[in-house]
Amino acid sequence: MLALTPAPLQTAGERALFGELTRWDTGASVRAAVVAAIPLIDGPLGRRISDAILFVPEGIAVIRIAEVLRQSGVIRAVPEGAWTIAPESGPGQALQLSGGGSTPLDGLMRAGMDVAMKLRRAGLEPGRIARLTVLVGDVTGLIPGDGDLGEGDLVARLEPRSLLLGIARASKYAGVDNPRLWTTADVRAALEALELSGRGPTVEELNGEGFPYSPYVLRRPELLTPAAMAASPSAGMSAPAREVPPRDVPAREAPASASAEPPAREQPSQEAIAAAVAASAAAGHAAAAAEAPPVQADRDTVAVDGPPAPPDDGGGIGGLFAGAEPDRPLGTVIPPRSAAPRTAAPRTAVFEQPPPAASPPVYWSQNQQHEEPEEPSGRRGRAVLIGLVGLLLVAGLAFGGWLLLRDPEDGGATDAAPSSSAPAPAGPAAGDVQLVGGVEYTAQAVQLDDTCAGHAYGDTADFFTDTDCTGLSRALYSTQVDGAPVVVSVVRVQMPDTATARALQALTDRNGSGNVSDLLREGVRYTGSPAELSGAEYASAVSGTAVTIVESAWVEEDAEGGSAEIDRIADAALALPVPPFPTE
């Protein structure tokens, strides 16, 4: 297993996974594969939807390293809906993952589509892309045991046996209908298209991981189509077809005066190879249309086929360009057209006139006069009278306004109105209502501080002793779920740099590490508020130097709602505003 980590790893989950893969050593003794740390970021909050890309000779997969926060037990993974975790004693509850959320499947689906799009833009056909979730944390078991959720979604624990099973199943899923193995040149081109930072793998390293050697990129659409037809069931073969180099084009017949030596073979030109490939692809498509039965696409599988061919446009827009000149290859000399004789009669284009409108528009110009149709004298007189009455009304309103605004102490002089009103305070205020995800959140209390000293507890307080924040903005919101009141604490911490911001998020995400104090903990109350956050759900996000921490809880501890509803509230509340920092 070849682990590629050219950039410093950012999360504890990344370090745990790549530390495990590094212990497997390189080569095919444990598993022939390449895992590259290429995170994909989605949304303004910088949430990760995948962390790495898996390459095996059969295909590729996107990997999400899901860190389990503040929980332990057996995880039940399902294809639809939130995942749950059940401790050894007690009922199950919604799973809490680093960065928010209870399931990584939606993000992994978007990551797979993004990878497929990038590879196709680079001219590579990705094939079927599997999606592998690696659970990191205090996970004692997994349901289902094999981690196969169907349709390319796979789950594994950070344990060699489970991890190897997940990679094997990802290889099997990606290898379906794949007519050609990934070669060394294919993998190197794909890593470049996916923007792997730093040094890429060498040909020798990839060859040692089971990728067949090739100096050319073979996962091109024009090359995969003939291979797909050769490997199709209609061709009577069950295994992928071997690569057959194109045959040499026979040399031209030598003249009679040539020597007795056999003529040398002529190397095929690029045009001849392209023509042969195109002919093979056309024949393959015809055979597939005649013999292959229609195949229904999977529900959430990334499509392998490229975009459909554009429909025939009939020679251009409405057939206007049907007689246009055919495309010529580069380098073709186009002879100049002979000029028409000056005595030739000019050709006149005839356009169909649209029907006249019922009331044709009137166009004005500074250099021309417009004659209006004469109106009866009675209508013109009424128009003049209405205009005079309007002028009198405007004059009366203006005079009344002057009387109201004049200052009686200085003989009627009025002070000039200020050019602009005082700017409204930025950020939410108590009583403001925010709509996020169709749910209304009412701001109950806000507070802005310039230090985090004294506003944290546990290991987080010790963290601020060494590295204090540059700003602390907090807010309390209230909302309802099915009529039951919910309290939401939003805390945004501004750190000196991105490294300390990520370190703070990693610390607060860890179970038993303390946290930044919410306003309820510091004695802030509002009408109907609880005394503390009891049984709260947690979510966090980092964006640049700012770390956002959300905790949500039922106001009444015996509320009928479960933890899944509160967990969704915590995820959505990451977008709620707090008072901005002075530098914003």
C-alpha positions as CSV (number, residue, x, y, z in Angstrom):
1,M,0.0,0.0,0.0
2,L,1.5,3.3,-1.1
3,A,0.3,6.3,1.1
4,L,0.8,9.7,-0.5
5,T,0.8,12.6,2.0
6,P,2.7,15.5,0.2
7,A,1.1,18.2,2.4
8,P,0.9,18.2,6.2
9,L,-2.2,16.3,7.5
10,Q,-4.7,18.6,9.1
11,T,-7.0,16.4,11.2
12,A,-6.6,13.7,13.8
13,G,-8.6,11.3,11.6
14,E,-6.2,11.8,8.7
15,R,-3.2,11.2,10.9
16,A,-4.7,8.0,12.3
17,L,-5.7,6.5,8.9
18,F,-2.4,7.3,7.1
19,G,-0.5,6.1,10.2
20,E,-2.2,2.8,9.9
21,L,-1.6,2.6,6.1
22,T,2.1,3.4,6.6
23,R,2.5,0.5,8.9
24,W,1.4,-1.8,6.1
25,D,4.5,-0.9,4.1
26,T,4.6,-0.4,0.3
27,G,4.2,-3.1,-2.3
28,A,1.6,-5.8,-2.8
29,S,2.4,-7.9,0.3
30,V,-0.7,-6.6,2.2
31,R,-2.8,-4.8,-0.5
32,A,-1.8,-3.3,-3.8
33,A,-3.2,0.2,-3.9
34,V,-2.5,3.9,-3.7
35,V,-4.2,6.3,-1.2
36,A,-3.5,10.0,-1.8
37,A,-4.5,12.7,0.7
38,I,-6.5,15.0,-1.6
39,P,-9.3,16.7,0.5
40,L,-12.4,18.1,-1.2
41,I,-13.9,21.2,0.4
42,D,-17.6,22.2,-0.1
43,G,-19.5,25.3,0.9
44,P,-18.4,28.6,2.5
45,L,-17.8,27.1,5.9
46,G,-15.1,24.9,4.5
47,R,-16.7,21.5,5.3
48,R,-14.9,18.5,4.0
49,I,-16.9,16.1,1.9
50,S,-14.0,13.7,1.3
51,D,-10.4,13.4,2.5
52,A,-8.5,11.0,0.2
53,I,-8.6,9.1,-3.2
54,L,-8.1,5.4,-3.4
55,F,-6.5,4.0,-6.6
56,V,-6.5,0.2,-7.3
57,P,-5.9,-1.4,-10.6
58,E,-9.6,-2.1,-11.0
59,G,-10.7,1.5,-10.4
60,I,-10.9,4.3,-7.9
61,A,-12.9,5.4,-4.8
62,V,-13.3,8.5,-2.7
63,I,-12.6,8.2,1.0
64,R,-14.2,10.1,3.9
65,I,-12.5,9.9,7.3
66,A,-15.4,10.2,9.7
67,E,-14.3,11.1,13.2
68,V,-16.8,10.1,15.9
69,L,-17.1,12.8,18.6
70,R,-17.7,12.3,22.3
71,Q,-19.5,9.0,21.7
72,S,-18.6,5.3,21.9
73,G,-20.4,2.1,21.0
74,V,-21.7,0.2,18.0
75,I,-22.5,2.2,14.9
76,R,-25.5,1.3,12.7
77,A,-25.0,2.7,9.2
78,V,-27.9,2.9,6.8
79,P,-28.1,4.0,3.1
80,E,-30.8,6.6,3.9
81,G,-31.2,8.8,6.9
82,A,-29.0,9.5,10.0
83,W,-26.6,6.9,11.4
84,T,-26.9,6.0,15.1
85,I,-24.6,4.8,17.8
86,A,-25.5,2.6,20.7
87,P,-23.3,2.4,23.8
88,E,-23.0,-0.8,25.8
89,S,-25.8,0.2,28.0
90,G,-28.5,2.7,27.1
91,P,-30.6,3.6,24.0
92,G,-29.0,4.5,20.7
93,Q,-28.6,8.1,19.7
94,A,-27.8,10.1,16.6
95,L,-24.1,9.8,15.5
96,Q,-22.0,13.0,15.8
97,L,-19.3,13.4,13.2
98,S,-16.5,15.9,13.1
99,G,-17.7,19.0,11.2
100,G,-21.3,18.2,11.9
101,G,-23.8,15.7,10.5
102,S,-24.8,12.2,11.3
103,T,-24.0,10.6,7.9
104,P,-21.3,11.3,5.3
105,L,-23.0,9.7,2.3
106,D,-24.4,12.9,0.8
107,G,-21.1,14.6,0.9
108,L,-19.3,11.5,-0.5
109,M,-21.8,11.4,-3.4
110,R,-20.9,15.0,-4.3
111,A,-17.2,14.2,-4.0
112,G,-17.5,11.3,-6.4
113,M,-19.2,13.5,-8.9
114,D,-16.6,16.2,-8.5
115,V,-13.8,13.7,-9.1
116,A,-15.5,12.3,-12.2
117,M,-15.9,15.8,-13.6
118,K,-12.3,16.7,-13.0
119,L,-11.0,13.5,-14.6
120,R,-13.3,13.8,-17.7
121,R,-12.1,17.4,-18.2
122,A,-8.6,16.0,-18.3
123,G,-9.6,13.4,-20.9
124,L,-9.7,10.4,-18.5
125,E,-12.7,8.1,-18.1
126,P,-13.0,7.3,-14.4
127,G,-15.4,4.4,-14.6
128,R,-17.6,3.5,-11.6
129,I,-16.4,5.4,-8.5
130,A,-16.9,3.7,-5.1
131,R,-17.4,5.6,-1.8
132,L,-15.6,4.4,1.3
133,T,-16.2,5.8,4.8
134,V,-13.5,5.1,7.4
135,L,-14.8,5.5,11.0
136,V,-12.2,6.8,13.5
137,G,-12.9,7.0,17.2
138,D,-14.2,4.8,20.0
139,V,-16.2,2.5,17.7
140,T,-16.6,-1.0,19.2
141,G,-18.7,-2.5,16.3
142,L,-20.4,-1.9,13.0
143,I,-23.8,-2.9,11.6
144,P,-23.8,-4.3,8.9
145,G,-20.8,-6.3,9.8
146,D,-19.3,-6.3,6.3
147,G,-19.9,-2.5,5.9
148,D,-21.6,-2.9,2.5
149,L,-24.6,-0.5,2.2
150,G,-25.1,-1.3,-1.5
151,E,-24.7,0.7,-4.7
152,G,-21.1,1.6,-4.0
153,D,-21.4,2.9,-0.4
154,L,-19.0,1.1,1.9
155,V,-18.1,1.6,5.6
156,A,-15.0,0.3,7.5
157,R,-13.5,0.8,10.9
158,L,-9.9,1.8,11.5
159,E,-8.9,-1.8,12.0
160,P,-6.8,-3.8,9.4
161,R,-9.3,-6.5,8.8
162,S,-12.3,-4.2,8.4
163,L,-10.2,-1.7,6.3
164,L,-8.9,-4.4,3.9
165,L,-12.5,-5.7,3.4
166,G,-13.7,-2.2,2.6
167,I,-10.9,-1.7,0.0
168,A,-11.6,-5.1,-1.5
169,R,-15.3,-4.3,-1.9
170,A,-14.5,-0.9,-3.4
171,S,-12.2,-2.6,-5.9
172,K,-14.9,-5.1,-6.8
173,Y,-17.5,-2.4,-7.3
174,A,-15.2,-0.1,-9.4
175,G,-14.1,-3.1,-11.5
176,V,-17.6,-3.9,-12.9
177,D,-17.9,-3.2,-16.6
178,N,-14.3,-1.8,-16.6
179,P,-12.7,-3.0,-19.8
180,R,-9.1,-1.9,-19.0
181,L,-7.0,-1.8,-15.8
182,W,-5.6,1.5,-14.6
183,T,-2.0,1.8,-15.7
184,T,1.0,3.7,-14.3
185,A,0.5,6.5,-16.8
186,D,-3.3,6.7,-16.0
187,V,-2.7,7.1,-12.3
188,R,-0.1,9.8,-12.7
189,A,-2.3,11.7,-15.1
190,A,-5.3,11.4,-12.7
191,L,-3.3,12.6,-9.7
192,E,-2.2,15.6,-11.7
193,A,-5.8,16.3,-12.8
194,L,-6.9,16.1,-9.1
195,E,-4.2,18.6,-8.2
196,L,-2.1,16.4,-5.9
197,S,0.3,18.8,-4.2
198,G,4.0,18.0,-4.0
199,R,5.8,15.1,-5.5
200,G,3.8,12.4,-7.2
201,P,4.6,8.7,-7.3
202,T,7.2,7.3,-9.6
203,V,6.5,4.7,-12.3
204,E,8.5,2.1,-10.3
205,E,6.4,2.8,-7.2
206,L,3.1,2.4,-9.1
207,N,4.3,-0.7,-10.9
208,G,5.2,-2.2,-7.5
209,E,1.6,-1.6,-6.4
210,G,0.2,-3.8,-9.2
211,F,-0.5,-1.2,-11.8
212,P,0.6,-2.4,-15.3
213,Y,3.3,-0.3,-16.9
214,S,2.4,1.9,-19.8
215,P,4.1,5.1,-21.0
216,Y,0.9,6.3,-22.5
217,V,-2.5,7.3,-21.0
218,L,-4.9,4.6,-22.0
219,R,-8.1,5.6,-20.2
220,R,-9.2,7.8,-23.2
221,P,-12.7,7.5,-24.5
222,E,-11.5,6.6,-28.0
223,L,-9.3,3.8,-26.6
224,L,-11.8,2.4,-24.0
225,T,-14.6,2.0,-26.5
226,P,-12.9,-0.8,-28.6
227,A,-11.7,-2.5,-25.4
228,A,-15.2,-2.4,-24.0
229,M,-16.6,-4.1,-27.1
230,A,-13.9,-6.7,-27.0
231,A,-14.7,-7.4,-23.3
232,S,-18.5,-7.3,-23.7
233,P,-20.5,-10.6,-23.3
234,S,-21.6,-10.4,-26.9
235,A,-18.0,-10.9,-27.9
236,G,-17.9,-14.2,-26.0
237,M,-15.3,-13.1,-23.5
238,S,-15.6,-12.8,-19.8
239,A,-12.3,-11.2,-19.0
240,P,-11.1,-7.8,-20.1
241,A,-9.4,-7.8,-23.4
242,R,-5.7,-7.5,-23.6
243,E,-4.1,-4.5,-25.1
244,V,-3.2,-5.1,-28.8
245,P,-0.8,-2.6,-30.3
246,P,-2.0,-1.3,-33.7
247,R,-0.5,-3.2,-36.6
248,D,2.1,-1.5,-38.8
249,V,0.8,-0.1,-42.1
250,P,2.4,-2.1,-45.0
251,A,5.1,-0.2,-46.8
252,R,4.5,1.1,-50.3
253,E,5.5,-1.1,-53.2
254,A,9.2,-0.5,-53.9
255,P,10.2,0.5,-57.5
256,A,11.8,-2.0,-59.8
257,S,15.2,-0.4,-59.5
258,A,15.2,-0.9,-55.7
259,S,17.8,-3.1,-54.1
260,A,17.0,-6.7,-53.2
261,E,16.7,-5.9,-49.5
262,P,13.2,-6.2,-48.1
263,P,11.5,-2.8,-47.9
264,A,11.4,-1.3,-44.4
265,R,8.0,-1.0,-42.8
266,E,6.5,2.5,-42.6
267,Q,5.4,3.7,-39.1
268,P,1.7,4.5,-38.9
269,S,0.8,8.2,-38.9
270,Q,-1.3,9.8,-36.3
271,E,-4.1,10.3,-38.8
272,A,-4.1,6.6,-39.7
273,I,-4.2,5.5,-36.0
274,A,-7.1,8.0,-35.3
275,A,-9.0,6.7,-38.3
276,A,-8.6,3.1,-37.2
277,V,-9.7,3.9,-33.7
278,A,-12.7,5.8,-35.0
279,A,-13.7,2.9,-37.3
280,S,-13.3,0.4,-34.5
281,A,-15.4,2.6,-32.2
282,A,-18.2,2.9,-34.8
283,A,-18.3,-0.8,-35.4
284,G,-18.4,-1.4,-31.7
285,H,-21.3,0.9,-31.2
286,A,-23.2,-0.8,-34.0
287,A,-22.6,-4.2,-32.5
288,A,-23.6,-3.1,-29.1
289,A,-26.8,-1.5,-30.4
290,A,-27.7,-4.8,-32.2
291,E,-26.9,-7.3,-29.5
292,A,-26.5,-5.7,-26.1
293,P,-29.8,-5.5,-24.1
294,P,-30.7,-2.1,-22.5
295,V,-29.0,-1.5,-19.1
296,Q,-30.7,0.5,-16.4
297,A,-28.5,2.9,-14.5
298,D,-28.0,2.5,-10.7
299,R,-29.9,5.0,-8.5
300,D,-26.8,6.8,-7.1
301,T,-24.0,5.6,-9.2
302,V,-21.8,8.1,-11.0
303,A,-22.3,7.7,-14.7
304,V,-19.4,6.3,-16.7
305,D,-20.5,7.3,-20.1
306,G,-19.7,10.7,-21.4
307,P,-22.2,13.3,-22.3
308,P,-24.6,12.4,-25.1
309,A,-23.8,13.4,-28.7
310,P,-25.5,16.8,-29.6
311,P,-28.6,16.4,-31.8
312,D,-28.4,17.3,-35.4
313,D,-29.1,21.0,-35.7
314,G,-30.0,20.8,-39.3
315,G,-27.0,22.7,-40.5
316,G,-27.1,25.6,-38.0
317,I,-29.8,27.8,-36.5
318,G,-32.9,27.1,-38.4
319,G,-30.9,25.8,-41.3
320,L,-29.4,29.2,-42.1
321,F,-25.9,27.7,-42.2
322,A,-26.7,24.5,-44.0
323,G,-24.7,25.6,-47.0
324,A,-21.6,26.6,-45.0
325,E,-18.2,25.5,-46.0
326,P,-17.1,22.1,-44.6
327,D,-14.4,22.0,-41.9
328,R,-10.9,21.8,-43.4
329,P,-7.9,20.3,-41.7
330,L,-5.2,22.6,-40.4
331,G,-2.8,23.8,-43.1
332,T,-5.3,23.7,-46.0
333,V,-4.8,26.6,-48.3
334,I,-8.1,28.3,-49.2
335,P,-7.9,30.0,-52.6
336,P,-9.1,33.7,-52.6
337,R,-12.5,34.3,-54.0
338,S,-12.7,36.3,-57.2
339,A,-14.2,39.8,-56.7
340,A,-17.6,40.4,-58.2
341,P,-17.6,42.8,-61.2
342,R,-18.4,46.4,-60.2
343,T,-21.2,46.5,-62.8
344,A,-23.0,43.6,-61.2
345,A,-26.4,44.6,-59.8
346,P,-26.5,44.7,-56.0
347,R,-28.4,41.8,-54.4
348,T,-31.3,42.9,-52.2
349,A,-32.3,40.9,-49.1
350,V,-36.1,40.6,-48.7
351,F,-37.4,40.2,-45.2
352,E,-40.9,39.4,-44.2
353,Q,-42.5,42.4,-42.5
354,P,-44.3,41.7,-39.2
355,P,-47.9,42.6,-38.9
356,P,-48.5,46.1,-37.6
357,A,-49.4,46.4,-34.0
358,A,-52.7,47.8,-32.8
359,S,-51.0,50.9,-31.3
360,P,-47.6,51.5,-33.0
361,P,-45.0,53.0,-30.7
362,V,-44.0,56.6,-31.1
363,Y,-40.2,57.3,-31.4
364,W,-38.7,60.7,-30.6
365,S,-35.5,62.2,-32.0
366,Q,-33.7,65.5,-31.4
367,N,-33.3,66.0,-35.1
368,Q,-36.8,65.3,-36.3
369,Q,-40.3,66.5,-35.4
370,H,-43.2,64.4,-34.6
371,E,-46.7,65.3,-35.5
372,E,-49.4,64.2,-33.2
373,P,-52.9,63.7,-34.4
374,E,-55.1,66.6,-33.6
375,E,-57.4,66.1,-30.6
376,P,-60.8,67.7,-30.1
377,S,-60.6,71.1,-28.4
378,G,-62.6,69.8,-25.4
379,R,-60.1,67.0,-24.6
380,R,-57.2,69.4,-24.9
381,G,-58.8,71.9,-22.5
382,R,-59.5,69.2,-19.9
383,A,-55.8,68.1,-20.0
384,V,-54.6,71.7,-19.5
385,L,-57.0,72.1,-16.5
386,I,-55.8,68.9,-14.8
387,G,-52.2,70.0,-15.2
388,L,-52.9,73.4,-13.5
389,V,-54.6,71.7,-10.6
390,G,-51.7,69.3,-10.1
391,L,-49.2,72.2,-10.0
392,L,-51.3,74.0,-7.4
393,L,-51.4,70.8,-5.2
394,V,-47.6,70.4,-5.4
395,A,-47.1,74.1,-4.4
396,G,-49.4,73.7,-1.5
397,L,-47.6,70.6,-0.2
398,A,-44.3,72.3,-0.5
399,F,-45.4,75.3,1.5
400,G,-47.0,73.1,4.2
401,G,-43.7,71.2,4.6
402,W,-41.8,74.5,5.0
403,L,-44.1,75.6,7.8
404,L,-43.7,72.4,9.6
405,L,-39.9,72.3,9.4
406,R,-39.1,75.9,10.1
407,D,-37.6,76.9,13.5
408,P,-39.7,79.5,15.2
409,E,-36.8,80.7,17.4
410,D,-34.6,81.9,14.6
411,G,-37.3,83.5,12.5
412,G,-38.1,80.5,10.4
413,A,-34.6,79.4,9.5
414,T,-34.3,75.6,9.3
415,D,-31.2,73.5,10.0
416,A,-30.1,71.3,7.1
417,A,-31.0,67.7,7.5
418,P,-28.1,65.3,8.1
419,S,-26.8,63.8,4.9
420,S,-27.2,60.2,6.2
421,S,-28.6,58.6,9.3
422,A,-26.4,56.9,11.9
423,P,-25.3,53.4,10.8
424,A,-27.4,50.6,12.3
425,P,-25.5,48.3,14.6
426,A,-24.0,45.3,12.7
427,G,-24.9,41.7,13.6
428,P,-28.0,40.3,15.2
429,A,-29.8,41.9,18.2
430,A,-32.1,40.4,20.8
431,G,-35.5,39.8,19.1
432,D,-34.2,39.4,15.6
433,V,-35.5,36.4,13.7
434,Q,-33.3,34.4,11.3
435,L,-34.6,31.8,8.8
436,V,-32.3,28.9,8.2
437,G,-33.3,25.7,6.4
438,G,-37.0,26.6,6.8
439,V,-36.7,27.0,10.6
440,E,-37.1,30.3,12.4
441,Y,-34.4,31.1,15.1
442,T,-35.0,34.1,17.4
443,A,-31.9,35.8,18.9
444,Q,-32.3,36.1,22.7
445,A,-28.9,37.3,23.8
446,V,-25.6,38.3,22.1
447,Q,-22.2,39.2,23.6
448,L,-18.8,40.2,22.1
449,D,-15.5,39.9,23.9
450,D,-11.9,40.5,22.9
451,T,-10.4,37.6,24.8
452,C,-11.2,33.9,25.6
453,A,-9.4,34.0,28.9
454,G,-12.0,33.1,31.6
455,H,-14.6,32.1,29.0
456,A,-13.6,28.4,28.6
457,Y,-13.3,25.3,30.8
458,G,-11.4,22.0,30.8
459,D,-8.4,21.5,28.4
460,T,-9.8,24.2,26.2
461,A,-9.2,26.8,29.0
462,D,-5.6,25.6,29.2
463,F,-5.3,25.9,25.4
464,F,-6.2,29.6,25.7
465,T,-3.7,30.1,28.4
466,D,-0.9,29.4,25.9
467,T,-2.7,30.9,22.8
468,D,-5.4,33.4,23.4
469,C,-8.0,34.2,20.8
470,T,-8.3,37.7,19.2
471,G,-12.1,37.8,19.4
472,L,-15.0,35.9,20.9
473,S,-18.6,36.4,19.7
474,R,-21.5,34.5,21.2
475,A,-25.3,34.3,20.8
476,L,-28.2,32.4,22.3
477,Y,-31.1,31.5,19.9
478,S,-34.5,29.9,20.6
479,T,-36.6,27.9,18.2
480,Q,-39.1,25.1,18.2
481,V,-39.2,21.6,16.9
482,D,-42.8,20.2,16.6
483,G,-44.0,22.7,19.1
484,A,-41.3,21.9,21.7
485,P,-38.9,24.7,22.6
486,V,-35.2,24.4,21.8
487,V,-32.2,26.5,22.9
488,V,-29.2,27.0,20.6
489,S,-25.8,28.3,21.6
490,V,-23.6,29.7,18.8
491,V,-20.0,30.5,19.6
492,R,-17.5,32.0,17.1
493,V,-13.8,32.2,18.0
494,Q,-11.3,34.2,16.0
495,M,-7.8,32.9,16.3
496,P,-4.5,34.5,15.3
497,D,-3.9,32.1,12.3
498,T,-5.5,29.1,10.6
499,A,-3.2,26.6,12.3
500,T,-4.3,27.5,15.8
501,A,-7.9,27.6,14.5
502,R,-7.7,24.0,13.3
503,A,-6.0,23.0,16.5
504,L,-8.8,24.5,18.6
505,Q,-11.4,22.7,16.5
506,A,-9.6,19.4,16.9
507,L,-9.4,19.9,20.7
508,T,-13.1,20.9,21.2
509,D,-14.2,18.0,18.9
510,R,-12.5,15.5,21.2
511,N,-14.7,14.0,24.0
512,G,-13.9,15.2,27.5
513,S,-11.7,18.2,26.4
514,G,-14.0,20.9,27.7
515,N,-15.2,23.7,25.5
516,V,-15.7,27.4,25.1
517,S,-18.3,28.6,27.6
518,D,-21.8,29.2,26.3
519,L,-23.8,32.2,27.6
520,L,-26.1,30.1,29.7
521,R,-23.0,28.7,31.5
522,E,-22.0,32.3,32.4
523,G,-25.4,33.1,33.8
524,V,-27.2,34.8,30.9
525,R,-30.9,34.1,30.9
526,Y,-34.0,34.9,28.8
527,T,-37.7,34.3,29.3
528,G,-38.3,30.6,29.2
529,S,-34.6,29.6,29.0
530,P,-33.1,26.6,30.8
531,A,-30.5,26.9,33.4
532,E,-28.0,25.0,31.3
533,L,-27.5,23.0,28.1
534,S,-28.5,19.5,29.1
535,G,-28.0,16.6,26.7
536,A,-26.8,19.0,24.0
537,E,-25.9,18.0,20.5
538,Y,-22.6,19.4,19.1
539,A,-21.4,20.7,15.7
540,S,-18.3,22.6,14.6
541,A,-16.8,24.2,11.6
542,V,-13.6,26.1,10.8
543,S,-13.3,28.8,8.1
544,G,-9.9,30.5,7.9
545,T,-9.1,31.8,11.3
546,A,-12.6,31.5,12.7
547,V,-14.0,28.5,14.5
548,T,-17.8,28.1,15.0
549,I,-19.1,25.9,17.8
550,V,-22.8,25.1,18.1
551,E,-24.6,23.3,20.9
552,S,-28.4,22.7,20.8
553,A,-30.7,21.1,23.4
554,W,-34.3,20.7,24.4
555,V,-35.4,23.3,26.9
556,E,-37.4,20.7,28.8
557,E,-35.3,17.6,29.5
558,D,-38.3,15.3,29.3
559,A,-39.2,16.5,25.8
560,E,-40.7,13.8,23.5
561,G,-38.3,14.6,20.7
562,G,-35.1,12.6,20.2
563,S,-31.5,13.5,19.6
564,A,-31.7,13.3,15.8
565,E,-33.9,16.4,15.6
566,I,-31.6,18.3,17.9
567,D,-28.6,17.2,15.9
568,R,-30.1,18.6,12.7
569,I,-30.7,21.9,14.5
570,A,-27.1,22.0,15.5
571,D,-25.9,21.4,11.9
572,A,-28.1,24.1,10.5
573,A,-27.2,26.6,13.3
574,L,-23.6,26.8,12.0
575,A,-25.0,29.3,9.5
576,L,-26.6,31.6,12.2
577,P,-25.0,35.0,12.5
578,V,-23.3,36.4,15.7
579,P,-21.9,39.9,16.3
580,P,-19.1,40.6,13.9
581,F,-15.5,41.1,15.2
582,P,-14.2,44.7,15.1
583,T,-11.9,43.9,12.2
584,E,-14.7,42.5,10.0
